[in-house]
Amino acid sequence: MTQQDDFLGGLHYDRVPEAEVGPAPGVVRYHPAGVRTGPARPRTSAWWHVTGFVLGAVAAALGVLAWGYALDQFDEVRLRGLVALGLAGLLVGLVSLGKLSPAAPLAAGLAALVGSVLFELGTFPFLPVLRPVFESGGPVLIGVLLVVLSWRRR
């Protein structure tokens, strides 16, 4: 098969990469076709980070409520509990996906950690549905993981 022929399924050969002379004589680098040599990520505005922070905080609050509701429903209607638990996992997954600003997992992680500290200190009255969630210690683990993830993405 030659370069002029096509592969089955519509795949094509890439063109031959062009040689670029490196910083030292005798060093030649080949770059794949179509790769641009610019900044890896586009410049973003402050609104992107503010929106990510707000969405992260809202997702953390909704995720904790869905988690508490799921634990409450496991005794009565198991399917409803599983759906609510899946919704809580989906919210955490969307926050940590990487399409939002690094402020989104930071806000969600800090909200989980602050909520856990407030629960342990007893300074803020929590809904009875949320007590099993914070007694399990899960929000501390998830909060630490989200903060570390946001720190790695910056």
Disulfide bonds with the S-S distance in Angstrom:
none
